Amino acid sequence: MVPGVTLLLMPLALLTLVSILWLATQLEARRVQVLVRMTVRSRTASPELAEALVAAELAPVLQRNGFTRTA
């Protein structure tokens, strides 16, 4: 392979990897927001259901970060 092409492919590969990680982070951050919006727009959903869905979605995240349920 031509050395110049290799020098161009390495930064391109790194940029692609960073872009994919950034996209995954953005989608993960919006997941709960989308879940709440869809629940609120639903005619059959109650506020209690929305609260339960958000709690179930965030429980693993909170547990991974050392937060536990006390009540």
PDB file with SEQRES, HELIX, SHEET and CRYST1 records, atoms N, CA, C and O in Angstrom:
SEQRES   1 A   71  MET VAL PRO GLY VAL THR LEU LEU LEU MET PRO LEU ALA          
SEQRES   2 A   71  LEU LEU THR LEU VAL SER ILE LEU TRP LEU ALA THR GLN          
SEQRES   3 A   71  LEU GLU ALA ARG ARG VAL GLN VAL LEU VAL ARG MET THR          
SEQRES   4 A   71  VAL ARG SER ARG THR ALA SER PRO GLU LEU ALA GLU ALA          
SEQRES   5 A   71  LEU VAL ALA ALA GLU LEU ALA PRO VAL LEU GLN ARG ASN          
SEQRES   6 A   71  GLY PHE THR ARG THR ALA                                      
HELIX    1 AA1 PRO A    3  ARG A   41  1                                  39    
HELIX    2 AA2 PRO A   47  ARG A   64  1                                  18    
CRYST1    1.000    1.000    1.000  90.00  90.00  90.00 P 1           1          
ATOM      1  N   MET A   1       0.832  -1.193   0.000  1.00  0.00           N  
ATOM      2  CA  MET A   1       0.000   0.000   0.000  1.00  0.00           C  
ATOM      3  C   MET A   1       0.876   1.257   0.000  1.00  0.00           C  
ATOM      4  O   MET A   1       1.981   1.258   0.544  1.00  0.00           O  
ATOM      5  N   VAL A   2       0.394   2.266  -0.584  1.00  0.00           N  
ATOM      6  CA  VAL A   2       1.127   3.523  -0.675  1.00  0.00           C  
ATOM      7  C   VAL A   2       1.147   4.178   0.705  1.00  0.00           C  
ATOM      8  O   VAL A   2       0.097   4.292   1.337  1.00  0.00           O  
ATOM      9  N   PRO A   3       2.319   4.615   1.192  1.00  0.00           N  
ATOM     10  CA  PRO A   3       2.396   5.217   2.527  1.00  0.00           C  
ATOM     11  C   PRO A   3       1.499   6.446   2.701  1.00  0.00           C  
ATOM     12  O   PRO A   3       0.977   6.680   3.791  1.00  0.00           O  
ATOM     13  N   GLY A   4       1.320   7.213   1.657  1.00  0.00           N  
ATOM     14  CA  GLY A   4       0.467   8.401   1.757  1.00  0.00           C  
ATOM     15  C   GLY A   4      -0.988   8.050   2.023  1.00  0.00           C  
ATOM     16  O   GLY A   4      -1.690   8.758   2.746  1.00  0.00           O  
ATOM     17  N   VAL A   5      -1.431   6.947   1.428  1.00  0.00           N  
ATOM     18  CA  VAL A   5      -2.813   6.502   1.628  1.00  0.00           C  
ATOM     19  C   VAL A   5      -3.007   6.037   3.067  1.00  0.00           C  
ATOM     20  O   VAL A   5      -4.040   6.312   3.678  1.00  0.00           O  
ATOM     21  N   THR A   6      -2.018   5.336   3.605  1.00  0.00           N  
ATOM     22  CA  THR A   6      -2.085   4.871   4.986  1.00  0.00           C  
ATOM     23  C   THR A   6      -2.166   6.061   5.937  1.00  0.00           C  
ATOM     24  O   THR A   6      -2.917   6.034   6.912  1.00  0.00           O  
ATOM     25  N   LEU A   7      -1.401   7.088   5.655  1.00  0.00           N  
ATOM     26  CA  LEU A   7      -1.427   8.274   6.505  1.00  0.00           C  
ATOM     27  C   LEU A   7      -2.795   8.966   6.472  1.00  0.00           C  
ATOM     28  O   LEU A   7      -3.198   9.594   7.451  1.00  0.00           O  
ATOM     29  N   LEU A   8      -3.490   8.851   5.370  1.00  0.00           N  
ATOM     30  CA  LEU A   8      -4.824   9.440   5.272  1.00  0.00           C  
ATOM     31  C   LEU A   8      -5.889   8.553   5.904  1.00  0.00           C  
ATOM     32  O   LEU A   8      -6.863   9.056   6.465  1.00  0.00           O  
ATOM     33  N   LEU A   9      -5.710   7.241   5.818  1.00  0.00           N  
ATOM     34  CA  LEU A   9      -6.714   6.324   6.343  1.00  0.00           C  
ATOM     35  C   LEU A   9      -6.744   6.282   7.869  1.00  0.00           C  
ATOM     36  O   LEU A   9      -7.814   6.111   8.452  1.00  0.00           O  
ATOM     37  N   MET A  10      -5.623   6.429   8.513  1.00  0.00           N  
ATOM     38  CA  MET A  10      -5.584   6.373   9.977  1.00  0.00           C  
ATOM     39  C   MET A  10      -6.419   7.492  10.621  1.00  0.00           C  
ATOM     40  O   MET A  10      -7.253   7.190  11.474  1.00  0.00           O  
ATOM     41  N   PRO A  11      -6.237   8.745  10.258  1.00  0.00           N  
ATOM     42  CA  PRO A  11      -7.085   9.784  10.840  1.00  0.00           C  
ATOM     43  C   PRO A  11      -8.561   9.621  10.468  1.00  0.00           C  
ATOM     44  O   PRO A  11      -9.453   9.921  11.262  1.00  0.00           O  
ATOM     45  N   LEU A  12      -8.798   9.141   9.249  1.00  0.00           N  
ATOM     46  CA  LEU A  12     -10.176   8.924   8.814  1.00  0.00           C  
ATOM     47  C   LEU A  12     -10.838   7.830   9.646  1.00  0.00           C  
ATOM     48  O   LEU A  12     -12.000   7.961  10.033  1.00  0.00           O  
ATOM     49  N   ALA A  13     -10.112   6.763   9.920  1.00  0.00           N  
ATOM     50  CA  ALA A  13     -10.643   5.680  10.755  1.00  0.00           C  
ATOM     51  C   ALA A  13     -10.893   6.174  12.176  1.00  0.00           C  
ATOM     52  O   ALA A  13     -11.915   5.839  12.775  1.00  0.00           O  
ATOM     53  N   LEU A  14      -9.989   6.952  12.712  1.00  0.00           N  
ATOM     54  CA  LEU A  14     -10.161   7.500  14.057  1.00  0.00           C  
ATOM     55  C   LEU A  14     -11.345   8.449  14.113  1.00  0.00           C  
ATOM     56  O   LEU A  14     -12.119   8.419  15.070  1.00  0.00           O  
ATOM     57  N   LEU A  15     -11.494   9.280  13.112  1.00  0.00           N  
ATOM     58  CA  LEU A  15     -12.628  10.197  13.052  1.00  0.00           C  
ATOM     59  C   LEU A  15     -13.949   9.444  12.962  1.00  0.00           C  
ATOM     60  O   LEU A  15     -14.937   9.843  13.579  1.00  0.00           O  
ATOM     61  N   THR A  16     -13.970   8.360  12.199  1.00  0.00           N  
ATOM     62  CA  THR A  16     -15.168   7.543  12.083  1.00  0.00           C  
ATOM     63  C   THR A  16     -15.528   6.929  13.427  1.00  0.00           C  
ATOM     64  O   THR A  16     -16.695   6.940  13.820  1.00  0.00           O  
ATOM     65  N   LEU A  17     -14.550   6.400  14.130  1.00  0.00           N  
ATOM     66  CA  LEU A  17     -14.786   5.806  15.439  1.00  0.00           C  
ATOM     67  C   LEU A  17     -15.309   6.835  16.442  1.00  0.00           C  
ATOM     68  O   LEU A  17     -16.262   6.567  17.173  1.00  0.00           O  
ATOM     69  N   VAL A  18     -14.691   7.993  16.474  1.00  0.00           N  
ATOM     70  CA  VAL A  18     -15.136   9.055  17.380  1.00  0.00           C  
ATOM     71  C   VAL A  18     -16.549   9.502  17.033  1.00  0.00           C  
ATOM     72  O   VAL A  18     -17.342   9.772  17.935  1.00  0.00           O  
ATOM     73  N   SER A  19     -16.876   9.586  15.772  1.00  0.00           N  
ATOM     74  CA  SER A  19     -18.220   9.989  15.343  1.00  0.00           C  
ATOM     75  C   SER A  19     -19.275   8.972  15.782  1.00  0.00           C  
ATOM     76  O   SER A  19     -20.358   9.346  16.234  1.00  0.00           O  
ATOM     77  N   ILE A  20     -18.955   7.699  15.647  1.00  0.00           N  
ATOM     78  CA  ILE A  20     -19.902   6.659  16.066  1.00  0.00           C  
ATOM     79  C   ILE A  20     -20.112   6.701  17.575  1.00  0.00           C  
ATOM     80  O   ILE A  20     -21.243   6.569  18.042  1.00  0.00           O  
ATOM     81  N   LEU A  21     -19.054   6.881  18.333  1.00  0.00           N  
ATOM     82  CA  LEU A  21     -19.184   6.976  19.790  1.00  0.00           C  
ATOM     83  C   LEU A  21     -19.988   8.205  20.202  1.00  0.00           C  
ATOM     84  O   LEU A  21     -20.803   8.136  21.122  1.00  0.00           O  
ATOM     85  N   TRP A  22     -19.763   9.319  19.530  1.00  0.00           N  
ATOM     86  CA  TRP A  22     -20.524  10.535  19.830  1.00  0.00           C  
ATOM     87  C   TRP A  22     -22.008  10.322  19.539  1.00  0.00           C  
ATOM     88  O   TRP A  22     -22.861  10.716  20.334  1.00  0.00           O  
ATOM     89  N   LEU A  23     -22.313   9.703  18.407  1.00  0.00           N  
ATOM     90  CA  LEU A  23     -23.703   9.439  18.052  1.00  0.00           C  
ATOM     91  C   LEU A  23     -24.369   8.519  19.070  1.00  0.00           C  
ATOM     92  O   LEU A  23     -25.511   8.758  19.465  1.00  0.00           O  
ATOM     93  N   ALA A  24     -23.683   7.490  19.491  1.00  0.00           N  
ATOM     94  CA  ALA A  24     -24.235   6.573  20.490  1.00  0.00           C  
ATOM     95  C   ALA A  24     -24.506   7.301  21.801  1.00  0.00           C  
ATOM     96  O   ALA A  24     -25.519   7.050  22.453  1.00  0.00           O  
ATOM     97  N   THR A  25     -23.619   8.187  22.186  1.00  0.00           N  
ATOM     98  CA  THR A  25     -23.811   8.963  23.415  1.00  0.00           C  
ATOM     99  C   THR A  25     -25.032   9.874  23.304  1.00  0.00           C  
ATOM    100  O   THR A  25     -25.825   9.973  24.240  1.00  0.00           O  
ATOM    101  N   GLN A  26     -25.178  10.528  22.175  1.00  0.00           N  
ATOM    102  CA  GLN A  26     -26.323  11.413  21.975  1.00  0.00           C  
ATOM    103  C   GLN A  26     -27.637  10.647  21.995  1.00  0.00           C  
ATOM    104  O   GLN A  26     -28.610  11.096  22.601  1.00  0.00           O  
ATOM    105  N   LEU A  27     -27.674   9.507  21.344  1.00  0.00           N  
ATOM    106  CA  LEU A  27     -28.901   8.710  21.317  1.00  0.00           C  
ATOM    107  C   LEU A  27     -29.238   8.167  22.695  1.00  0.00           C  
ATOM    108  O   LEU A  27     -30.410   8.106  23.066  1.00  0.00           O  
ATOM    109  N   GLU A  28     -28.236   7.777  23.448  1.00  0.00           N  
ATOM    110  CA  GLU A  28     -28.464   7.273  24.810  1.00  0.00           C  
ATOM    111  C   GLU A  28     -29.019   8.378  25.702  1.00  0.00           C  
ATOM    112  O   GLU A  28     -29.895   8.127  26.530  1.00  0.00           O  
ATOM    113  N   ALA A  29     -28.519   9.585  25.538  1.00  0.00           N  
ATOM    114  CA  ALA A  29     -28.993  10.698  26.354  1.00  0.00           C  
ATOM    115  C   ALA A  29     -30.436  11.071  26.026  1.00  0.00           C  
ATOM    116  O   ALA A  29     -31.169  11.533  26.900  1.00  0.00           O  
ATOM    117  N   ARG A  30     -30.841  10.879  24.795  1.00  0.00           N  
ATOM    118  CA  ARG A  30     -32.197  11.254  24.384  1.00  0.00           C  
ATOM    119  C   ARG A  30     -33.225  10.146  24.591  1.00  0.00           C  
ATOM    120  O   ARG A  30     -34.424  10.382  24.444  1.00  0.00           O  
ATOM    121  N   ARG A  31     -32.775   8.953  24.928  1.00  0.00           N  
ATOM    122  CA  ARG A  31     -33.683   7.813  25.038  1.00  0.00           C  
ATOM    123  C   ARG A  31     -34.787   8.057  26.066  1.00  0.00           C  
ATOM    124  O   ARG A  31     -35.956   7.788  25.790  1.00  0.00           O  
ATOM    125  N   VAL A  32     -34.434   8.558  27.236  1.00  0.00           N  
ATOM    126  CA  VAL A  32     -35.424   8.804  28.278  1.00  0.00           C  
ATOM    127  C   VAL A  32     -36.359   9.933  27.856  1.00  0.00           C  
ATOM    128  O   VAL A  32     -37.561   9.862  28.112  1.00  0.00           O  
ATOM    129  N   GLN A  33     -35.832  10.966  27.220  1.00  0.00           N  
ATOM    130  CA  GLN A  33     -36.671  12.069  26.768  1.00  0.00           C  
ATOM    131  C   GLN A  33     -37.713  11.582  25.765  1.00  0.00           C  
ATOM    132  O   GLN A  33     -38.880  11.967  25.843  1.00  0.00           O  
ATOM    133  N   VAL A  34     -37.303  10.756  24.847  1.00  0.00           N  
ATOM    134  CA  VAL A  34     -38.226  10.226  23.847  1.00  0.00           C  
ATOM    135  C   VAL A  34     -39.272   9.337  24.503  1.00  0.00           C  
ATOM    136  O   VAL A  34     -40.447   9.381  24.138  1.00  0.00           O  
ATOM    137  N   LEU A  35     -38.851   8.539  25.461  1.00  0.00           N  
ATOM    138  CA  LEU A  35     -39.781   7.665  26.173  1.00  0.00           C  
ATOM    139  C   LEU A  35     -40.851   8.480  26.895  1.00  0.00           C  
ATOM    140  O   LEU A  35     -42.032   8.134  26.850  1.00  0.00           O  
ATOM    141  N   VAL A  36     -40.449   9.540  27.546  1.00  0.00           N  
ATOM    142  CA  VAL A  36     -41.408  10.395  28.252  1.00  0.00           C  
ATOM    143  C   VAL A  36     -42.348  11.071  27.264  1.00  0.00           C  
ATOM    144  O   VAL A  36     -43.556  11.114  27.499  1.00  0.00           O  
ATOM    145  N   ARG A  37     -41.826  11.594  26.177  1.00  0.00           N  
ATOM    146  CA  ARG A  37     -42.679  12.266  25.188  1.00  0.00           C  
ATOM    147  C   ARG A  37     -43.707  11.325  24.592  1.00  0.00           C  
ATOM    148  O   ARG A  37     -44.873  11.687  24.435  1.00  0.00           O  
ATOM    149  N   MET A  38     -43.276  10.114  24.259  1.00  0.00           N  
ATOM    150  CA  MET A  38     -44.212   9.152  23.687  1.00  0.00           C  
ATOM    151  C   MET A  38     -45.289   8.765  24.699  1.00  0.00           C  
ATOM    152  O   MET A  38     -46.451   8.587  24.333  1.00  0.00           O  
ATOM    153  N   THR A  39     -44.910   8.636  25.951  1.00  0.00           N  
ATOM    154  CA  THR A  39     -45.880   8.280  26.994  1.00  0.00           C  
ATOM    155  C   THR A  39     -46.857   9.414  27.234  1.00  0.00           C  
ATOM    156  O   THR A  39     -48.051   9.181  27.420  1.00  0.00           O  
ATOM    157  N   VAL A  40     -46.359  10.637  27.232  1.00  0.00           N  
ATOM    158  CA  VAL A  40     -47.224  11.793  27.475  1.00  0.00           C  
ATOM    159  C   VAL A  40     -48.214  11.968  26.323  1.00  0.00           C  
ATOM    160  O   VAL A  40     -49.367  12.335  26.548  1.00  0.00           O  
ATOM    161  N   ARG A  41     -47.776  11.711  25.110  1.00  0.00           N  
ATOM    162  CA  ARG A  41     -48.656  11.872  23.946  1.00  0.00           C  
ATOM    163  C   ARG A  41     -49.696  10.760  23.837  1.00  0.00           C  
ATOM    164  O   ARG A  41     -50.711  10.924  23.161  1.00  0.00           O  
ATOM    165  N   SER A  42     -49.453   9.656  24.484  1.00  0.00           N  
ATOM    166  CA  SER A  42     -50.389   8.542  24.432  1.00  0.00           C  
ATOM    167  C   SER A  42     -51.664   8.903  25.199  1.00  0.00           C  
ATOM    168  O   SER A  42     -51.599   9.454  26.298  1.00  0.00           O  
ATOM    169  N   ARG A  43     -52.791   8.595  24.627  1.00  0.00           N  
ATOM    170  CA  ARG A  43     -54.066   8.927  25.269  1.00  0.00           C  
ATOM    171  C   ARG A  43     -54.410   7.971  26.402  1.00  0.00           C  
ATOM    172  O   ARG A  43     -55.196   8.311  27.286  1.00  0.00           O  
ATOM    173  N   THR A  44     -53.833   6.791  26.380  1.00  0.00           N  
ATOM    174  CA  THR A  44     -54.160   5.800  27.399  1.00  0.00           C  
ATOM    175  C   THR A  44     -53.172   5.778  28.551  1.00  0.00           C  
ATOM    176  O   THR A  44     -53.403   5.084  29.541  1.00  0.00           O  
ATOM    177  N   ALA A  45     -52.081   6.519  28.449  1.00  0.00           N  
ATOM    178  CA  ALA A  45     -51.057   6.495  29.493  1.00  0.00           C  
ATOM    179  C   ALA A  45     -51.392   7.480  30.605  1.00  0.00           C  
ATOM    180  O   ALA A  45     -51.899   8.574  30.359  1.00  0.00           O  
ATOM    181  N   SER A  46     -51.101   7.073  31.811  1.00  0.00           N  
ATOM    182  CA  SER A  46     -51.319   7.932  32.976  1.00  0.00           C  
ATOM    183  C   SER A  46     -49.977   8.498  33.432  1.00  0.00           C  
ATOM    184  O   SER A  46     -48.927   7.999  33.025  1.00  0.00           O  
ATOM    185  N   PRO A  47     -49.999   9.530  34.268  1.00  0.00           N  
ATOM    186  CA  PRO A  47     -48.735  10.051  34.820  1.00  0.00           C  
ATOM    187  C   PRO A  47     -47.974   8.983  35.615  1.00  0.00           C  
ATOM    188  O   PRO A  47     -46.743   8.966  35.624  1.00  0.00           O  
ATOM    189  N   GLU A  48     -48.706   8.111  36.267  1.00  0.00           N  
ATOM    190  CA  GLU A  48     -48.058   7.045  37.039  1.00  0.00           C  
ATOM    191  C   GLU A  48     -47.289   6.093  36.119  1.00  0.00           C  
ATOM    192  O   GLU A  48     -46.194   5.637  36.450  1.00  0.00           O  
ATOM    193  N   LEU A  49     -47.884   5.804  34.956  1.00  0.00           N  
ATOM    194  CA  LEU A  49     -47.201   4.943  33.994  1.00  0.00           C  
ATOM    195  C   LEU A  49     -45.927   5.605  33.478  1.00  0.00           C  
ATOM    196  O   LEU A  49     -44.889   4.956  33.352  1.00  0.00           O  
ATOM    197  N   ALA A  50     -46.014   6.892  33.183  1.00  0.00           N  
ATOM    198  CA  ALA A  50     -44.825   7.621  32.721  1.00  0.00           C  
ATOM    199  C   ALA A  50     -43.735   7.596  33.783  1.00  0.00           C  
ATOM    200  O   ALA A  50     -42.560   7.396  33.473  1.00  0.00           O  
ATOM    201  N   GLU A  51     -44.120   7.796  35.015  1.00  0.00           N  
ATOM    202  CA  GLU A  51     -43.146   7.773  36.114  1.00  0.00           C  
ATOM    203  C   GLU A  51     -42.523   6.381  36.262  1.00  0.00           C  
ATOM    204  O   GLU A  51     -41.315   6.260  36.466  1.00  0.00           O  
ATOM    205  N   ALA A  52     -43.330   5.352  36.160  1.00  0.00           N  
ATOM    206  CA  ALA A  52     -42.822   3.982  36.281  1.00  0.00           C  
ATOM    207  C   ALA A  52     -41.871   3.644  35.134  1.00  0.00           C  
ATOM    208  O   ALA A  52     -40.850   2.993  35.354  1.00  0.00           O  
ATOM    209  N   LEU A  53     -42.192   4.077  33.915  1.00  0.00           N  
ATOM    210  CA  LEU A  53     -41.320   3.814  32.773  1.00  0.00           C  
ATOM    211  C   LEU A  53     -39.966   4.510  32.921  1.00  0.00           C  
ATOM    212  O   LEU A  53     -38.920   3.919  32.653  1.00  0.00           O  
ATOM    213  N   VAL A  54     -40.003   5.756  33.345  1.00  0.00           N  
ATOM    214  CA  VAL A  54     -38.756   6.499  33.525  1.00  0.00           C  
ATOM    215  C   VAL A  54     -37.934   5.877  34.647  1.00  0.00           C  
ATOM    216  O   VAL A  54     -36.716   5.743  34.524  1.00  0.00           O  
ATOM    217  N   ALA A  55     -38.594   5.495  35.743  1.00  0.00           N  
ATOM    218  CA  ALA A  55     -37.877   4.873  36.855  1.00  0.00           C  
ATOM    219  C   ALA A  55     -37.239   3.551  36.417  1.00  0.00           C  
ATOM    220  O   ALA A  55     -36.097   3.262  36.774  1.00  0.00           O  
ATOM    221  N   ALA A  56     -37.969   2.764  35.655  1.00  0.00           N  
ATOM    222  CA  ALA A  56     -37.428   1.489  35.185  1.00  0.00           C  
ATOM    223  C   ALA A  56     -36.268   1.711  34.215  1.00  0.00           C  
ATOM    224  O   ALA A  56     -35.317   0.930  34.195  1.00  0.00           O  
ATOM    225  N   GLU A  57     -36.342   2.754  33.426  1.00  0.00           N  
ATOM    226  CA  GLU A  57     -35.290   3.040  32.449  1.00  0.00           C  
ATOM    227  C   GLU A  57     -34.034   3.565  33.140  1.00  0.00           C  
ATOM    228  O   GLU A  57     -32.921   3.234  32.733  1.00  0.00           O  
ATOM    229  N   LEU A  58     -34.202   4.371  34.171  1.00  0.00           N  
ATOM    230  CA  LEU A  58     -33.051   4.988  34.832  1.00  0.00           C  
ATOM    231  C   LEU A  58     -32.461   4.147  35.955  1.00  0.00           C  
ATOM    232  O   LEU A  58     -31.341   4.415  36.389  1.00  0.00           O  
ATOM    233  N   ALA A  59     -33.176   3.147  36.434  1.00  0.00           N  
ATOM    234  CA  ALA A  59     -32.691   2.347  37.560  1.00  0.00           C  
ATOM    235  C   ALA A  59     -31.318   1.729  37.305  1.00  0.00           C  
ATOM    236  O   ALA A  59     -30.447   1.832  38.169  1.00  0.00           O  
ATOM    237  N   PRO A  60     -31.088   1.092  36.153  1.00  0.00           N  
ATOM    238  CA  PRO A  60     -29.744   0.530  35.931  1.00  0.00           C  
ATOM    239  C   PRO A  60     -28.642   1.590  35.877  1.00  0.00           C  
ATOM    240  O   PRO A  60     -27.524   1.354  36.335  1.00  0.00           O  
ATOM    241  N   VAL A  61     -28.957   2.739  35.325  1.00  0.00           N  
ATOM    242  CA  VAL A  61     -27.967   3.822  35.244  1.00  0.00           C  
ATOM    243  C   VAL A  61     -27.612   4.302  36.641  1.00  0.00           C  
ATOM    244  O   VAL A  61     -26.438   4.484  36.963  1.00  0.00           O  
ATOM    245  N   LEU A  62     -28.627   4.507  37.468  1.00  0.00           N  
ATOM    246  CA  LEU A  62     -28.376   4.966  38.832  1.00  0.00           C  
ATOM    247  C   LEU A  62     -27.621   3.911  39.633  1.00  0.00           C  
ATOM    248  O   LEU A  62     -26.727   4.242  40.412  1.00  0.00           O  
ATOM    249  N   GLN A  63     -27.972   2.666  39.446  1.00  0.00           N  
ATOM    250  CA  GLN A  63     -27.300   1.593  40.179  1.00  0.00           C  
ATOM    251  C   GLN A  63     -25.830   1.491  39.786  1.00  0.00           C  
ATOM    252  O   GLN A  63     -24.975   1.281  40.646  1.00  0.00           O  
ATOM    253  N   ARG A  64     -25.529   1.638  38.506  1.00  0.00           N  
ATOM    254  CA  ARG A  64     -24.134   1.597  38.052  1.00  0.00           C  
ATOM    255  C   ARG A  64     -23.309   2.724  38.653  1.00  0.00           C  
ATOM    256  O   ARG A  64     -22.099   2.582  38.834  1.00  0.00           O  
ATOM    257  N   ASN A  65     -23.954   3.840  38.963  1.00  0.00           N  
ATOM    258  CA  ASN A  65     -23.252   4.992  39.502  1.00  0.00           C  
ATOM    259  C   ASN A  65     -23.296   5.060  41.031  1.00  0.00           C  
ATOM    260  O   ASN A  65     -22.913   6.068  41.625  1.00  0.00           O  
ATOM    261  N   GLY A  66     -23.761   3.994  41.654  1.00  0.00           N  
ATOM    262  CA  GLY A  66     -23.698   3.917  43.110  1.00  0.00           C  
ATOM    263  C   GLY A  66     -24.920   4.424  43.850  1.00  0.00           C  
ATOM    264  O   GLY A  66     -24.898   4.505  45.078  1.00  0.00           O  
ATOM    265  N   PHE A  67     -25.978   4.765  43.148  1.00  0.00           N  
ATOM    266  CA  PHE A  67     -27.189   5.218  43.810  1.00  0.00           C  
ATOM    267  C   PHE A  67     -28.117   4.029  44.010  1.00  0.00           C  
ATOM    268  O   PHE A  67     -28.331   3.239  43.091  1.00  0.00           O  
ATOM    269  N   THR A  68     -28.663   3.906  45.203  1.00  0.00           N  
ATOM    270  CA  THR A  68     -29.597   2.819  45.477  1.00  0.00           C  
ATOM    271  C   THR A  68     -30.894   3.388  45.997  1.00  0.00           C  
ATOM    272  O   THR A  68     -30.944   4.502  46.517  1.00  0.00           O  
ATOM    273  N   ARG A  69     -31.935   2.607  45.847  1.00  0.00           N  
ATOM    274  CA  ARG A  69     -33.260   3.020  46.315  1.00  0.00           C  
ATOM    275  C   ARG A  69     -33.348   2.773  47.800  1.00  0.00           C  
ATOM    276  O   ARG A  69     -33.027   1.679  48.264  1.00  0.00           O  
ATOM    277  N   THR A  70     -33.783   3.784  48.573  1.00  0.00           N  
ATOM    278  CA  THR A  70     -33.820   3.658  50.018  1.00  0.00           C  
ATOM    279  C   THR A  70     -35.221   3.482  50.581  1.00  0.00           C  
ATOM    280  O   THR A  70     -35.374   3.123  51.748  1.00  0.00           O  
ATOM    281  N   ALA A  71     -36.228   3.725  49.786  1.00  0.00           N  
ATOM    282  CA  ALA A  71     -37.587   3.628  50.322  1.00  0.00           C  
ATOM    283  C   ALA A  71     -38.369   2.527  49.691  1.00  0.00           C  
ATOM    284  O   ALA A  71     -39.532   2.319  50.037  1.00  0.00           O  
TER     285      ALA A  71                                                      
END                                                                             
